[in-house]
Amino acid sequence: MSWQATQPELEPAPVGGGRVMPSPFPINGRQAVERFVEFGRELAEALPLDAGPYTAIVEVQLAHRSRWSPLVSFPLHTELVKSQDSARLFVTRSNNPAWLP
């Protein structure tokens, strides 16, 4: 899945509501920055959502390196989303590692 946009808040913004296309953003050393990143895929791609969870890996590219490095990995619970149900295509999930669907 690829980075589609950055949202201004956890729930998706309406059209013209601050949704920003993917673009680099600098982060100073030893600083935390909160971002609500929207990931997506083409519906035509063969990704059986109900076969999840999948392991998602977020990678970063540091300014002084040419390669991407893994930042964090986590279980992505796609089995909870049904691709035919457009109301559930964007669903907020807990980031608590002990949470189970």
C-alpha positions in Angstrom: 0.0 0.0 0.0 1.3 3.5 -0.7 1.0 6.8 1.0 -2.0 8.6 -0.5 -2.2 11.8 1.6 -1.8 13.4 5.0 -5.0 14.3 6.9 -5.3 17.2 9.3 -7.0 15.0 11.9 -7.7 11.4 12.6 -11.1 11.3 10.8 -10.8 12.1 7.1 -11.3 15.7 6.0 -14.0 16.6 3.6 -13.1 17.7 0.1 -11.0 20.8 0.4 -10.6 20.2 4.1 -6.8 20.2 4.4 -6.0 16.8 2.9 -2.3 17.2 1.7 -0.8 15.0 -1.0 2.4 13.0 -0.1 5.4 15.2 0.2 8.6 15.1 2.3 8.5 16.8 5.7 11.6 17.5 7.7 11.9 16.5 11.4 14.6 17.9 13.6 16.6 15.5 15.6 15.1 14.3 18.9 11.7 15.8 18.0 8.4 14.0 17.7 5.9 15.1 15.0 2.3 13.9 14.8 1.0 13.0 11.3 -2.2 11.3 10.3 -1.0 9.5 7.2 -3.6 7.9 4.8 -2.4 4.7 3.1 -4.3 3.1 0.2 -4.3 0.8 -2.7 -5.9 0.5 -6.1 -9.1 -1.6 -5.7 -8.0 -3.6 -8.8 -4.9 -4.8 -6.9 -5.1 -8.4 -5.7 -4.9 -8.0 -2.0 -7.3 -10.2 -0.1 -8.3 -8.0 2.8 -10.1 -10.7 4.7 -6.9 -12.8 4.7 -5.3 -10.3 7.2 -3.8 -9.3 9.4 -0.7 -8.4 7.5 2.5 -7.0 8.8 2.9 -3.3 7.9 6.3 -1.8 7.8 6.8 2.0 7.7 10.1 3.1 6.2 11.9 6.4 6.4 14.6 8.1 4.4 17.0 10.1 6.4 18.4 13.2 4.6 22.0 12.0 4.7 21.2 8.4 3.4 20.2 7.3 0.0 18.5 4.1 1.2 15.2 3.7 3.0 15.2 2.2 6.5 12.5 0.5 8.5 11.1 2.7 11.3 8.3 0.5 12.8 6.2 -2.5 12.0 2.8 -3.5 13.3 -0.1 -5.8 12.5 -2.5 -4.2 10.0 -6.0 -5.7 10.7 -7.4 -5.7 7.1 -9.7 -8.6 8.0 -12.0 -6.1 9.6 -12.6 -4.1 6.4 -14.9 -5.5 3.6 -13.9 -3.9 0.3 -17.6 -3.9 -0.9 -18.6 -1.7 2.1 -17.4 1.8 1.1 -18.4 3.2 4.5 -15.7 1.0 6.2 -12.9 1.6 3.7 -11.5 4.2 6.1 -11.6 2.8 9.6 -9.8 4.0 12.7 -8.1 1.3 14.7 -6.4 1.2 18.1 -2.6 1.5 18.2 -2.6 -0.6 21.5 -0.4 -3.6 20.8 -2.6 -5.7 23.1 -5.8 -5.0 21.2 -7.3 -7.9 19.4 -10.2 -7.7 16.9 
